[in-house]
Amino acid sequence: MIQVVTEITIDAPIERCFDAARDIDLHTQTVWEHTREQAVSGVTAGLIGDGDTVTFEATHFGVRQRLTSQIAEYERPPIGLLTRC
C-alpha cells in the first residue's frame, strides 16, 4: 500500500486552524475549480460541529459524486494553547 504524507506548518494559534478545518465556506473556496465542489445538504455554510453532517457534490475522475461526512468525535483545543498548527 502506498502512503503519502504531507506536512504543513502554519504560524497561527491551533484554535484558528481547528476552525478553518471545519469551515464549509473555506473548504469550497479552496478546492480545485474543475471539481465544481459544493455543499448540497446538511451543514452547507459556516462551521460544522459535533454530530453534524455535510454532503458535498463534486466531479472526480469525470464522475459526478456525492460524498457525505459526519463529525463523529469532536474535541475543540483549549483556547490560548501555546501549540501552533
ABEGO torsion letter per residue (X at the ends): XBBBBBBBBBBBBAAAAAAAAABAAAAAAABBAAAGBBBABEBABEBBBBGBBBBBBBBBGGBBBBBBBBBABBBBBBBGBABBX
